């Protein structure tokens, strides 16, 4: 792929040693002469008047149009790694939905998703799959359709279930290249982490994103280096008892924000026994309250999680 420059910028390369080859105008698809591996000379563009505004298509047909901007950064080998990778994501809500979104848009070839929830009206403020048209639909069904709309070649497997210790045997963890924990139940999170470690499969886990307003406070670190996060505190304690030495997590250093209003669990469509509800009780001391959440914190956490997965998959092959 050869990116065109403005006439002014291209003049800089006029006297530089370059190689001549053939390319195509990205707008008209007419064949034009191009120069160098990274630049073209405007005078050799033939009848094309779009210099500086498009990509010139060369002989390399390996880059699909929808992923060509990613390939410019990761290279052909990097894209092949992602295409041949299989990632399992537990939870496709406010955090997990954006993990899946980024994986699909990055060209990951196989994505398995696990969630037994349906879209509710209270999801609209922060979940990428939640719209007025998707209310009442299975989250994994909506997410599957979205993945296919983004990349029809992606192999998707959806599990309509909540991950629990009782059904952990239904998953072949060793078959995956990476696993993402975006669920909010402590018991399930711990079981998932233990299963991944036994299988030798990399896992990254999301900590709490409720009652947070500052996405710039999100960090990637080890679970034992976290502080100020109620969910992370519980996880540290439980994992230490189980002799888990390391766990890569995304968490926020921001202290929980106090609620302006109180909303009971039933009104907010939150399970009273969930980690979300329990976590809020621990620091707000309001028995029947749930965490507040905004459109710009859980999604950022999800994007960071996906970014770590993609970078780790490529680093494993020594390309980053």
HUJOQUI-V486884 format. One record per backbone hydrogen bond with DSSP energy under -0.5 kcal/mol. NH is the residue of the N-H (numbers start at 1). CO is the residue of the C=O. If there is no record, write none. Layout:
# HUJOQUI-V486884
nh:NH co:CO
nh:NH co:CO
This chain:
# HUJOQUI-V486884
nh:2 co:56
nh:4 co:54
nh:10 co:6
nh:11 co:7
nh:12 co:8
nh:12 co:9
nh:13 co:10
nh:14 co:11
nh:16 co:13
nh:21 co:34
nh:23 co:32
nh:24 co:57
nh:25 co:30
nh:29 co:25
nh:32 co:23
nh:33 co:44
nh:34 co:21
nh:36 co:19
nh:42 co:40
nh:44 co:41
nh:45 co:42
nh:48 co:45
nh:53 co:50
nh:56 co:2
nh:57 co:24
nh:57 co:55
nh:58 co:56
nh:61 co:59
nh:64 co:62
nh:67 co:64
nh:68 co:64
nh:68 co:65
nh:71 co:67
nh:72 co:68
nh:73 co:69
nh:73 co:70
nh:74 co:70
nh:75 co:71
nh:78 co:74
nh:79 co:75
nh:80 co:76
nh:81 co:77
nh:82 co:78
nh:83 co:79
nh:84 co:80
nh:85 co:82
nh:87 co:110
nh:88 co:178
nh:89 co:87
nh:89 co:112
nh:90 co:88
nh:90 co:180
nh:91 co:89
nh:91 co:114
nh:97 co:93
nh:98 co:95
nh:99 co:95
nh:100 co:96
nh:101 co:97
nh:102 co:98
nh:103 co:99
nh:104 co:100
nh:105 co:101
nh:106 co:102
nh:107 co:104
nh:108 co:103
nh:109 co:82
nh:110 co:85
nh:111 co:155
nh:112 co:87
nh:113 co:157
nh:114 co:89
nh:115 co:159
nh:119 co:137
nh:123 co:120
nh:124 co:121
nh:126 co:123
nh:127 co:123
nh:130 co:127
nh:131 co:129
nh:134 co:131
nh:135 co:131
nh:136 co:119
nh:137 co:134
nh:139 co:117
nh:142 co:138
nh:143 co:139
nh:144 co:140
nh:145 co:141
nh:146 co:142
nh:147 co:143
nh:148 co:144
nh:149 co:145
nh:150 co:146
nh:151 co:147
nh:154 co:151
nh:155 co:109
nh:156 co:154
nh:157 co:111
nh:159 co:113
nh:160 co:158
nh:161 co:159
nh:167 co:164
nh:168 co:164
nh:168 co:165
nh:170 co:167
nh:171 co:168
nh:173 co:171
nh:175 co:172
nh:176 co:173
nh:177 co:86
nh:178 co:86
nh:179 co:202
nh:180 co:88
nh:181 co:204
nh:182 co:90
nh:182 co:180
nh:186 co:184
nh:189 co:185
nh:190 co:186
nh:191 co:187
nh:192 co:188
nh:193 co:189
nh:194 co:190
nh:195 co:191
nh:196 co:192
nh:197 co:193
nh:198 co:194
nh:199 co:195
nh:200 co:196
nh:201 co:196
nh:204 co:179
nh:205 co:248
nh:206 co:181
nh:207 co:250
nh:211 co:292
nh:212 co:209
nh:215 co:213
nh:217 co:214
nh:218 co:215
nh:219 co:251
nh:221 co:219
nh:221 co:249
nh:223 co:247
nh:225 co:222
nh:226 co:223
nh:230 co:228
nh:233 co:229
nh:234 co:230
nh:235 co:231
nh:236 co:232
nh:237 co:233
nh:238 co:234
nh:239 co:235
nh:240 co:236
nh:241 co:237
nh:242 co:238
nh:243 co:240
nh:244 co:239
nh:245 co:243
nh:248 co:203
nh:249 co:221
nh:250 co:205
nh:251 co:219
nh:253 co:217
nh:257 co:211
nh:268 co:264
nh:269 co:266
nh:270 co:265
nh:274 co:271
nh:278 co:274
nh:279 co:275
nh:280 co:276
nh:281 co:277
nh:282 co:278
nh:283 co:279
nh:283 co:280
nh:284 co:280
nh:285 co:281
nh:287 co:285
nh:289 co:286
nh:290 co:263
nh:297 co:294
nh:298 co:294
nh:301 co:297
nh:302 co:298
nh:303 co:299
nh:304 co:300
nh:305 co:301
nh:306 co:302
nh:307 co:303
nh:308 co:304
nh:309 co:305
nh:310 co:306
nh:311 co:307
nh:312 co:308
nh:313 co:309
nh:314 co:310
nh:315 co:311
nh:316 co:312
nh:317 co:314
nh:318 co:315
nh:319 co:314
